[in-house]
Amino acid sequence: MTIAGVSIILILGICNLLLVLFQAASGLRIIKPKFGVHKKVGLILVIFVVAHAALALLAGR
């Protein structure tokens, strides 16, 4: 599965990396978003991680 020739799994992996970096930076107080933003980004991260893992498992079959 691709979007414009780029694997969806790769796109989700890059999004996960960016979301994890945001979570780490806000947890370490490098950036200071409101707690609600931190919480919502965490939930989005969980959704992206599950989608990334499911697609990677299905692609491996």
Buried (B, 14 or more C-beta within 10 A) or exposed (E): EEEEEEBBBEBBBEBBEEBBEBBEEBEEEEEEEEEEEBEEBBEBBEEBBEBBEEBBEEEEE
